Amino acid sequence: DAGVIQSPRHEVTEMGQEVTLRCKPISGHDYLFWYRQTMMRGLELLIYFNNNVPIDDSGMPEDRFSAKMPNASFSTLKIQPSEPRDSAVYFCASSPLQGMRDTQYFGPGTRLTVL
Amino acid sequence: SQKIEQNSEALNIQEGKTATLTCNYTNYSPAYLQWYRQDPGRGPVFLLLIRENEKEKRKERLKVTFDTTLKQSLFHITASQPADSATYLCALGDLNQAGTALIFGKGTTLSVSS
């Protein structure tokens, strides 16, 4: 398996623009997570899905952030409008239901810079 | 308030020595605790998971302990090598989170010099 795939790997945008980050989880994994990582705050959970349904979005910082999972193989995280303080590395991770169910497999991340 | 603290931001040791990293937590009831490795520019990679009823878990040169009384986990790398240099993150699976969401510490950056 190719692992968790994220695109783009790098995104530079200007304040006020819409940003869409994409994730393809590992096939067969029932859980998908979106995280944000900064030096100051570390790795923070934004939202997670189980079988394409959002379970907990309490980590989403503001209404400017939204996430969708239209099917088992694709998820998006959208920021509209973007602000400089959104600059961070955004990770997507997936997790299987069985076995070591809470082991998470992370993608390579998207480094977002908002100017 | 809830906290996860990893002992220091950076740890420098010499090759061949044992590295010991600490993860302390307050106001959590973790069912399990995990350790991840993160290299620069990459996502975290799972290393070990230990459950609340386990005292110790080993994998090759890695050893993790979990003391729910002290609310602490120790992560040991024996016979450390320069290739072990990375940031190590601990993560809790809280009982109140239905065993699914993980809460991460900020990590300890380990540098092993030859």
Interface residues (C-beta under 8 A of the other chain):
Chain A: V4 Y31 F33 Y35 R41 G42 L43 E44 L45 Y48 N50 I55 D56 F91 A93 S95 M100 R101 D102 T103 Q104 Y105 F106 G107 P108 G109
Chain B: Y32 Q34 G41 R42 G43 P44 V45 F46 L49 L89 G93 Q97 G99 T100 A101 L102 I103 F104 G105 K106 G107
